[in-house]
Amino acid sequence: MLRPDPGQAVRLAEIIANLHELIRDATYRGWLGEVEGLQVSLDGAGQKYQQMRRLRSQATIIEPGPTRNSNAGGDR
């Protein structure tokens, strides 16, 4: 499974806002099939957004540890 890029969270939030607007418009026009399809897209986008938030909160900084010396066993 592909992991979403947390750096794209702002873009995804804009997509979610647009989907809400499209759902409102389709509901007003009585396009029930369109509403259903848009809702599926909105649900998927919401799940990806939550996944991005979890990834961002779990991000840790990994600092390099000591490196192995090629002569660690002594000179032979």
Contacts in CASP RR format, 6 or more apart in sequence:
PFRMAT RR
TARGET T0000
AUTHOR 0000-0000-0000
METHOD contacts of the structure
MODEL  1
MLRPDPGQAVRLAEIIANLHELIRDATYRGWLGEVEGLQVSLDGAGQKYQ
QMRRLRSQATIIEPGPTRNSNAGGDR
3 51 0 8 1.000
3 55 0 8 1.000
4 12 0 8 1.000
4 48 0 8 1.000
4 51 0 8 1.000
4 52 0 8 1.000
4 55 0 8 1.000
5 52 0 8 1.000
6 52 0 8 1.000
6 53 0 8 1.000
6 55 0 8 1.000
6 56 0 8 1.000
6 59 0 8 1.000
7 52 0 8 1.000
8 52 0 8 1.000
9 49 0 8 1.000
9 52 0 8 1.000
9 53 0 8 1.000
9 56 0 8 1.000
12 45 0 8 1.000
12 46 0 8 1.000
12 48 0 8 1.000
12 49 0 8 1.000
12 52 0 8 1.000
13 49 0 8 1.000
15 45 0 8 1.000
16 42 0 8 1.000
16 45 0 8 1.000
16 46 0 8 1.000
16 49 0 8 1.000
19 38 0 8 1.000
19 41 0 8 1.000
19 42 0 8 1.000
19 45 0 8 1.000
20 42 0 8 1.000
22 38 0 8 1.000
23 35 0 8 1.000
23 38 0 8 1.000
23 39 0 8 1.000
23 42 0 8 1.000
26 33 0 8 1.000
26 34 0 8 1.000
26 35 0 8 1.000
26 38 0 8 1.000
27 35 0 8 1.000
END
